[in-house]
Amino acid sequence: MKKLELHWQIMIGMFLGILFGFGMAQLTWGKDFIMDWIGPFGQIFVNLLKLIAVPLILASLIKGISDLKDISKFRNIGFRTIGIYMFTTVIAITIGLVLVNVIEPGEGISEDTITKLSNTYANDSSIQGKISEATNQKERGPLQFLVDMVPSNAIAAMSNNKLMLQVIFFTIFMGISMLLVGEKRSKPLKDFFDSLNDVILKMVDLIMLAAPFAVFALLSQVVVTADDPEILQKLLSYSGVVILGLLLMITFYCSLVYLYTKKNPIWFLKQMSPAQLLAFSTSSSAATLPVTMERVEEHIGVDKEVSSFVLPVGATINMDGTSLYQAVAAVFIMQVLWPEGLTFGNQLSIVVTALLASIGSAAVPGAGMVMLVIVLEAIGFPADLYPVALALIFAVDRPLDMCRTVVNVTGDATVSMIVAKSVGKLHKNPKAKNWDDNYDEVK
């Protein structure tokens, strides 16, 4: 009997998890049971993926750079990557602005709904924390993001997944230095990182064996912790605009894949589906990064020289789904609370601010709301309305966060394919590795 493909296993796990969550939500003890006895297994899975994210970046990026033999190749990959990421982010923000201005989801929100949302969420500690964090970021100098990229302690940077840019900076610095000392002197260190890279990728294969069960746990937990269904229904039009925009971004990526790399978009989505489904379940680009790299290299055929740089950088600065969401959310909030702020100048400011805010944003759940506050501050939104503004969208933030993370991960994979094609590093017949490839040697 043919083994069921991984993406189907994960989809079955997600479907059963949602059904189980809805069923348990009807029982008085159901939520506590899932939180105490089911949810922890999903968190263990996410922790395992985060555990190997930094070692994978370290090993694969150093291997990729040291294999180049030519610093000019790395420069070409770097400039193309940053340029394409900025282009796709601008497209995402533009799509969001066009949709929210045409559909106007804020027109259907009543005063009663605003009052109920404000009473429910305005004083929520999570919302207050995001406002405070955004204020701290705004008070930093214009070049602070460059300072934040350079770690004062490499080991400390590797201990925090939020400091991904610092890890990337140190790793690139180390990889370039290995090229400059010469192949003979750097060979022992290169052999070590080559071996480490193989071991980490095998760890990815082993962790993915638990993926169907993990997404069952994660999705059932999401369902039982969902907010008031009545409020969710009131925000359906806003959510629909965001999801429509995200679907258009997926279509845009597929068009780029077809037009530039000449690959079948359906094939591309099929190869990326396990990473996309994990992104949906975890709401974290950083946690999904090991799986994204494995799918892009072993199943799509992007050379490690390209993927080892493009994907970690993308997990940090390429937030197309999040940027689109910010554009829709900002205008939606203005439509409801501050209609006089809906000027062309403010919407142009949203494009620029959302683009800049996406650089260095943490690739973790909830970071989008911090970026949204920064966008609102940039257009002069009344400060006293921030709690109400975030309360307006807080109820549906988690499910939308799950959807936009899928777009973020898909965008990373698309750009890696485009860059690889442009430098002749997109292979036609990649060979996928399985967890038991070498099992006969040790059993």
KEFIMI-384005 format. One record per residue (C-alpha): x, y, z; residue in three letters; residue number from 0. Coordinates in steps of 0.5 Angstrom, whole numbers, plus 2048, in hexadecimal, padded with zeros to 3 digits. Each point is the difference from the previous one (the first is absolute). Layout:
N
c1, c2, c3, rest, nr
X, Y, Z, ala, NUM .
...
//
This chain:
443
c1, c2, c3, rest, nr
800, 800, 800, met, 0 .
803, 807, 7FE, lys, 1 .
801, 804, 806, lys, 2 .
7FC, 806, 800, leu, 3 .
804, 807, 7FF, glu, 4 .
802, 804, 805, leu, 5 .
7FB, 806, 7FE, his, 6 .
7FA, 7FC, 800, trp, 7 .
802, 7FD, 807, gln, 8 .
801, 807, 803, ile, 9 .
7F9, 802, 7FD, met, 10 .
7FD, 7FA, 803, ile, 11 .
803, 802, 807, gly, 12 .
7FE, 807, 7FF, met, 13 .
7F8, 7FE, 7FE, phe, 14 .
800, 7FB, 806, leu, 15 .
803, 806, 804, gly, 16 .
7FB, 805, 7FE, ile, 17 .
7FA, 7FB, 801, leu, 18 .
803, 7FD, 807, phe, 19 .
800, 807, 802, gly, 20 .
7F9, 802, 7FF, phe, 21 .
7FE, 7FA, 803, gly, 22 .
804, 801, 806, met, 23 .
7FD, 807, 800, ala, 24 .
7F9, 7FE, 802, gln, 25 .
802, 7FD, 806, leu, 26 .
802, 804, 807, thr, 27 .
806, 7FC, 801, trp, 28 .
802, 800, 7F8, gly, 29 .
804, 806, 800, lys, 30 .
804, 7FE, 806, asp, 31 .
801, 7F9, 7FE, phe, 32 .
803, 803, 7F9, ile, 33 .
805, 805, 804, met, 34 .
802, 7FB, 805, asp, 35 .
801, 7F9, 7FC, trp, 36 .
800, 802, 7F8, ile, 37 .
803, 807, 7FF, gly, 38 .
807, 7FE, 804, pro, 39 .
801, 7FB, 7FA, phe, 40 .
7FF, 806, 7FB, gly, 41 .
805, 805, 804, gln, 42 .
805, 7FA, 800, ile, 43 .
800, 7FF, 7F9, phe, 44 .
801, 808, 7FF, val, 45 .
805, 800, 805, asn, 46 .
804, 7FB, 7FC, leu, 47 .
800, 804, 7F9, leu, 48 .
802, 806, 804, lys, 49 .
806, 7FC, 803, leu, 50 .
803, 7FE, 7FA, ile, 51 .
7FE, 807, 7FC, ala, 52 .
807, 804, 802, val, 53 .
805, 7FA, 7FF, pro, 54 .
7FC, 7FE, 7F9, leu, 55 .
802, 808, 7FE, ile, 56 .
807, 7FF, 803, leu, 57 .
802, 7FA, 7FD, ala, 58 .
7FC, 801, 7F9, ser, 59 .
802, 807, 7FF, leu, 60 .
807, 7FF, 801, ile, 61 .
800, 7FA, 7FC, lys, 62 .
7FD, 804, 7FA, gly, 63 .
805, 806, 801, ile, 64 .
806, 7FB, 800, ser, 65 .
7FE, 7FC, 7FA, asp, 66 .
7FF, 807, 7FC, leu, 67 .
808, 800, 7FF, lys, 68 .
7FE, 808, 7FE, asp, 69 .
7FE, 805, 804, ile, 70 .
7FD, 804, 7FA, ser, 71 .
7FB, 7FA, 7FF, lys, 72 .
7FD, 801, 807, phe, 73 .
800, 808, 7FF, arg, 74 .
7FB, 7FE, 7FA, asn, 75 .
7FC, 7FC, 804, ile, 76 .
7FF, 805, 806, gly, 77 .
7FE, 806, 7FB, phe, 78 .
7FB, 7FC, 7FC, arg, 79 .
7FD, 7FD, 806, thr, 80 .
7FF, 807, 804, ile, 81 .
7FE, 803, 7FA, gly, 82 .
7FB, 7FB, 7FE, ile, 83 .
7FD, 7FF, 807, tyr, 84 .
7FF, 808, 800, met, 85 .
7FC, 7FF, 7FA, phe, 86 .
7FC, 7FB, 802, thr, 87 .
7FE, 804, 807, thr, 88 .
7FE, 806, 7FC, val, 89 .
7FC, 7FC, 7FC, ile, 90 .
7FC, 7FC, 806, ala, 91 .
7FF, 807, 803, ile, 92 .
7FD, 803, 7FA, thr, 93 .
7FC, 7FA, 7FF, ile, 94 .
7FD, 801, 807, gly, 95 .
7FF, 807, 7FF, leu, 96 .
7FC, 800, 7FA, val, 97 .
7FC, 7FA, 802, leu, 98 .
7FE, 804, 807, val, 99 .
7FE, 806, 7FC, asn, 100 .
7FC, 7FD, 7FB, val, 101 .
7FC, 7FB, 805, ile, 102 .
800, 805, 806, glu, 103 .
7FF, 7FB, 805, pro, 104 .
800, 805, 806, gly, 105 .
7F9, 803, 7FD, glu, 106 .
7FC, 7FA, 803, gly, 107 .
803, 800, 808, ile, 108 .
7FB, 803, 804, ser, 109 .
801, 804, 807, glu, 110 .
7FD, 7FA, 804, asp, 111 .
806, 7FC, 7FD, thr, 112 .
805, 805, 801, ile, 113 .
7FE, 801, 807, thr, 114 .
7FF, 7F8, 802, lys, 115 .
807, 7FF, 7FD, leu, 116 .
803, 806, 804, ser, 117 .
7FD, 7FE, 806, asn, 118 .
803, 7F9, 7FF, thr, 119 .
807, 801, 7FD, tyr, 120 .
802, 807, 801, ala, 121 .
803, 7FF, 807, asn, 122 .
803, 7F9, 7FE, asp, 123 .
807, 800, 803, ser, 124 .
802, 7FD, 7F9, ser, 125 .
7FE, 806, 7FC, ile, 126 .
803, 805, 805, gln, 127 .
807, 7FC, 800, gly, 128 .
800, 801, 7F8, lys, 129 .
7FE, 807, 801, ile, 130 .
806, 801, 804, ser, 131 .
805, 7FC, 7FC, glu, 132 .
7FE, 804, 7FA, ala, 133 .
801, 806, 804, thr, 134 .
807, 7FE, 802, asn, 135 .
802, 7FE, 7F9, gln, 136 .
7FD, 807, 7FD, lys, 137 .
805, 804, 805, glu, 138 .
806, 7FC, 7FD, arg, 139 .
805, 804, 7FB, gly, 140 .
7FF, 7FF, 7F9, pro, 141 .
806, 7FC, 7FF, leu, 142 .
7FF, 7FC, 806, gln, 143 .
7FE, 7FA, 7FC, phe, 144 .
807, 7FF, 7FD, leu, 145 .
803, 800, 808, val, 146 .
7FB, 7FB, 801, asp, 147 .
802, 7FC, 7FB, met, 148 .
807, 7FF, 803, val, 149 .
801, 7FC, 806, pro, 150 .
804, 801, 806, ser, 151 .
800, 7F9, 802, asn, 152 .
7FF, 7FB, 7FA, ala, 153 .
7FE, 7FA, 805, ile, 154 .
7FB, 805, 803, ala, 155 .
7FD, 801, 7FA, ala, 156 .
800, 7F9, 7FE, met, 157 .
7FC, 7FF, 806, ser, 158 .
7FA, 804, 7FE, asn, 159 .
7FC, 7FF, 7FA, asn, 160 .
7FE, 807, 800, lys, 161 .
807, 802, 7FE, leu, 162 .
800, 7FC, 7FA, met, 163 .
803, 806, 7FC, leu, 164 .
806, 800, 805, gln, 165 .
801, 7F9, 7FF, val, 166 .
800, 801, 7F8, ile, 167 .
805, 806, 801, phe, 168 .
805, 7FC, 804, phe, 169 .
7FF, 7FA, 7FB, thr, 170 .
801, 804, 7FA, ile, 171 .
806, 803, 803, phe, 172 .
803, 7F9, 802, met, 173 .
7FF, 7FD, 7F9, gly, 174 .
803, 806, 7FC, ile, 175 .
806, 800, 805, ser, 176 .
801, 7F8, 7FF, met, 177 .
800, 802, 7F8, leu, 178 .
806, 805, 801, leu, 179 .
804, 7FB, 804, val, 180 .
800, 7FC, 7FB, gly, 181 .
7FE, 7F9, 7FE, glu, 182 .
805, 7FC, 804, lys, 183 .
800, 804, 806, arg, 184 .
7F8, 800, 801, ser, 185 .
7FF, 7F8, 7FE, lys, 186 .
800, 7FD, 807, pro, 187 .
7FB, 805, 802, leu, 188 .
7FC, 800, 7F9, lys, 189 .
800, 7F8, 801, asp, 190 .
7FD, 801, 807, phe, 191 .
7FA, 805, 7FE, phe, 192 .
7FF, 7FB, 7FA, asp, 193 .
7FF, 7FA, 804, ser, 194 .
7FC, 804, 805, leu, 195 .
7FB, 802, 7FA, asn, 196 .
7FF, 7F9, 7FF, asp, 197 .
7FE, 7FE, 807, val, 198 .
7FC, 806, 801, ile, 199 .
7FC, 7FF, 7F9, leu, 200 .
7FF, 7F8, 803, lys, 201 .
7FD, 803, 806, met, 202 .
7FB, 804, 7FC, val, 203 .
7FE, 7F9, 7FD, asp, 204 .
7FF, 7FD, 806, leu, 205 .
7FC, 806, 803, ile, 206 .
7FB, 800, 7FA, met, 207 .
7FE, 7F9, 802, leu, 208 .
7FC, 803, 806, ala, 209 .
7FD, 806, 7FB, ala, 210 .
7F9, 7FD, 7FF, pro, 211 .
7FF, 7FF, 808, phe, 212 .
803, 806, 801, ala, 213 .
7FC, 804, 7FC, val, 214 .
7FA, 7FC, 803, phe, 215 .
802, 803, 807, ala, 216 .
801, 807, 7FD, leu, 217 .
7FA, 801, 7FD, leu, 218 .
7FB, 7FD, 805, ser, 219 .
804, 805, 805, gln, 220 .
7FE, 806, 7FB, val, 221 .
7F9, 7FE, 800, val, 222 .
7FE, 7FF, 807, val, 223 .
804, 807, 801, thr, 224 .
7FC, 803, 7FB, ala, 225 .
7FC, 807, 802, asp, 226 .
7F9, 801, 800, asp, 227 .
7FD, 7FE, 7FA, pro, 228 .
7FB, 806, 7FF, glu, 229 .
806, 804, 800, ile, 230 .
804, 7FC, 7FB, leu, 231 .
7F9, 800, 7FB, gln, 232 .
800, 808, 801, lys, 233 .
807, 800, 7FD, leu, 234 .
7FF, 7FC, 7FB, leu, 235 .
800, 805, 7FA, ser, 236 .
807, 803, 803, tyr, 237 .
803, 7F9, 800, ser, 238 .
7FD, 7FE, 7F9, gly, 239 .
804, 806, 7FD, val, 240 .
807, 7FE, 804, val, 241 .
7FF, 7F8, 7FD, ile, 242 .
7FE, 803, 7F9, leu, 243 .
806, 804, 800, gly, 244 .
804, 7FA, 803, leu, 245 .
7FD, 7FC, 7FA, leu, 246 .
802, 805, 7FB, leu, 247 .
807, 800, 803, met, 248 .
801, 7F8, 7FF, ile, 249 .
7FD, 801, 7F9, thr, 250 .
806, 805, 7FF, phe, 251 .
805, 7FC, 802, tyr, 252 .
7FD, 7FA, 7FC, cys, 253 .
801, 805, 7FA, ser, 254 .
807, 802, 801, leu, 255 .
802, 7F8, 801, val, 256 .
7FC, 7FF, 7F9, tyr, 257 .
803, 806, 7FC, leu, 258 .
807, 800, 803, tyr, 259 .
802, 7F9, 802, thr, 260 .
7FB, 7FC, 7FB, lys, 261 .
7FE, 7FC, 805, lys, 262 .
7F9, 7FD, 801, asn, 263 .
7FD, 804, 806, pro, 264 .
7FC, 7FA, 802, ile, 265 .
806, 7FC, 801, trp, 266 .
803, 806, 804, phe, 267 .
7FA, 800, 805, leu, 268 .
800, 7F9, 800, lys, 269 .
808, 800, 802, gln, 270 .
7FF, 805, 805, met, 271 .
7F9, 7FE, 803, ser, 272 .
803, 7FD, 806, pro, 273 .
804, 806, 802, ala, 274 .
7FA, 804, 7FF, gln, 275 .
7FB, 7FC, 804, leu, 276 .
806, 800, 806, leu, 277 .
800, 808, 7FF, ala, 278 .
7F8, 800, 801, phe, 279 .
800, 7FC, 806, ser, 280 .
806, 803, 803, thr, 281 .
7FF, 808, 7FE, ser, 282 .
808, 800, 800, ser, 283 .
805, 801, 7FA, ser, 284 .
805, 7FF, 805, ala, 285 .
7FE, 7F9, 802, ala, 286 .
7FE, 7FE, 7F9, thr, 287 .
807, 802, 7FD, leu, 288 .
803, 7F9, 801, pro, 289 .
7FA, 7FD, 7FC, val, 290 .
800, 805, 7FB, thr, 291 .
808, 7FF, 7FF, met, 292 .
7FF, 7F9, 7FF, glu, 293 .
7FA, 800, 7FB, arg, 294 .
804, 806, 7FC, val, 295 .
806, 7FC, 7FF, glu, 296 .
7FE, 7F9, 800, glu, 297 .
7F9, 800, 7FC, his, 298 .
801, 806, 7FC, ile, 299 .
807, 800, 7FE, gly, 300 .
803, 807, 803, val, 301 .
807, 7FF, 801, asp, 302 .
803, 801, 807, lys, 303 .
804, 806, 7FE, glu, 304 .
7FA, 804, 7FF, val, 305 .
7FB, 7FD, 805, ser, 306 .
804, 800, 806, ser, 307 .
800, 808, 7FF, phe, 308 .
7FA, 802, 7FD, val, 309 .
7FB, 7FC, 805, leu, 310 .
803, 802, 806, pro, 311 .
800, 807, 7FE, val, 312 .
7F9, 7FF, 7FD, gly, 313 .
7FE, 7FE, 807, ala, 314 .
802, 806, 803, thr, 315 .
7FF, 806, 7FB, ile, 316 .
7FB, 7FD, 7FB, asn, 317 .
7F9, 801, 803, met, 318 .
7FB, 801, 7FA, asp, 319 .
7FA, 7FC, 804, gly, 320 .
801, 805, 806, thr, 321 .
801, 806, 7FC, ser, 322 .
7FA, 7FF, 7FC, leu, 323 .
7FC, 7FF, 806, tyr, 324 .
803, 806, 803, gln, 325 .
7FE, 804, 7FA, ala, 326 .
7F9, 7FD, 801, val, 327 .
7FF, 801, 807, ala, 328 .
803, 807, 800, ala, 329 .
7FB, 802, 7FB, val, 330 .
7FA, 7FC, 803, phe, 331 .
802, 803, 807, ile, 332 .
7FF, 807, 7FD, met, 333 .
7FA, 7FF, 7FC, gln, 334 .
7FD, 7FE, 807, val, 335 .
803, 805, 805, leu, 336 .
804, 805, 7FC, trp, 337 .
7FC, 801, 7F9, pro, 338 .
803, 807, 800, glu, 339 .
807, 7FD, 7FF, gly, 340 .
7FF, 7FC, 7FA, leu, 341 .
804, 805, 7FB, thr, 342 .
805, 7FE, 7FB, phe, 343 .
806, 803, 803, gly, 344 .
7FE, 7FB, 806, asn, 345 .
7FF, 7FA, 7FC, gln, 346 .
807, 801, 7FD, leu, 347 .
803, 801, 807, ser, 348 .
7FD, 7F9, 801, ile, 349 .
804, 7FD, 7FA, val, 350 .
807, 803, 802, val, 351 .
7FF, 7FF, 808, thr, 352 .
7FD, 7F8, 7FF, ala, 353 .
806, 7FF, 7FB, leu, 354 .
805, 803, 805, leu, 355 .
7FD, 7FC, 806, ala, 356 .
800, 7FA, 7FD, ser, 357 .
808, 800, 800, ile, 358 .
802, 7FD, 807, gly, 359 .
7F9, 7FE, 802, ser, 360 .
800, 7FA, 804, ala, 361 .
7FE, 7F9, 7FD, ala, 362 .
7FB, 7FE, 805, val, 363 .
7F9, 800, 802, pro, 364 .
7FD, 807, 801, gly, 365 .
806, 805, 7FE, ala, 366 .
7FB, 802, 7FA, gly, 367 .
7FC, 804, 805, met, 368 .
806, 804, 803, val, 369 .
802, 802, 7F9, met, 370 .
7F9, 802, 7FF, leu, 371 .
800, 805, 806, val, 372 .
807, 803, 7FD, ile, 373 .
7FC, 801, 7F9, val, 374 .
7FA, 803, 804, leu, 375 .
805, 805, 803, glu, 376 .
803, 802, 7FA, ala, 377 .
7FA, 802, 7FD, ile, 378 .
7FE, 804, 806, gly, 379 .
7FA, 7FC, 803, phe, 380 .
7FD, 803, 806, pro, 381 .
804, 7FC, 806, ala, 382 .
7FB, 800, 805, asp, 383 .
7FC, 7FB, 7FB, leu, 384 .
806, 7FB, 7FF, tyr, 385 .
7FC, 7FB, 805, pro, 386 .
7FA, 801, 7FD, val, 387 .
803, 7FF, 7F9, ala, 388 .
804, 7FA, 802, leu, 389 .
7FA, 7FD, 803, ala, 390 .
7FC, 801, 7FA, leu, 391 .
804, 7FA, 7FC, ile, 392 .
803, 7FC, 806, phe, 393 .
7FA, 7FB, 800, ala, 394 .
802, 7FE, 7F9, val, 395 .
808, 801, 801, asp, 396 .
802, 7F9, 801, arg, 397 .
7FC, 7FD, 7FA, pro, 398 .
803, 805, 7FC, leu, 399 .
807, 7FF, 802, asp, 400 .
7FF, 7F9, 7FE, met, 401 .
7FE, 802, 7F9, cys, 402 .
805, 805, 7FF, arg, 403 .
806, 7FC, 803, thr, 404 .
7FE, 7FB, 7FA, val, 405 .
801, 806, 7FB, val, 406 .
807, 802, 803, asn, 407 .
803, 7F9, 800, val, 408 .
7FD, 7FF, 7F9, thr, 409 .
803, 807, 7FE, gly, 410 .
807, 7FE, 803, asp, 411 .
800, 7F9, 7FB, ala, 412 .
7FE, 804, 7FA, thr, 413 .
806, 805, 801, val, 414 .
805, 7FB, 801, ser, 415 .
7FD, 7FC, 7F9, met, 416 .
801, 807, 7FD, ile, 417 .
807, 801, 802, val, 418 .
802, 7F9, 7FF, ala, 419 .
7FE, 800, 7F9, lys, 420 .
803, 807, 7FF, ser, 421 .
807, 7FD, 802, val, 422 .
7FF, 7F9, 7FD, gly, 423 .
7FF, 7FD, 806, lys, 424 .
7F9, 7FD, 7FF, leu, 425 .
801, 7F8, 7FF, his, 426 .
7FB, 7FC, 7FC, lys, 427 .
800, 7FA, 804, asn, 428 .
801, 801, 807, pro, 429 .
801, 7FA, 805, lys, 430 .
7FC, 800, 806, ala, 431 .
803, 7FC, 806, lys, 432 .
7FC, 7FC, 805, asn, 433 .
801, 7FF, 807, trp, 434 .
802, 7F9, 7FF, asp, 435 .
805, 800, 7FA, asp, 436 .
806, 7FE, 805, asn, 437 .
7FC, 7FC, 805, tyr, 438 .
803, 7F9, 7FD, asp, 439 .
807, 802, 802, glu, 440 .
7FE, 801, 807, val, 441 .
7FA, 7FB, 802, lys, 442 .
//
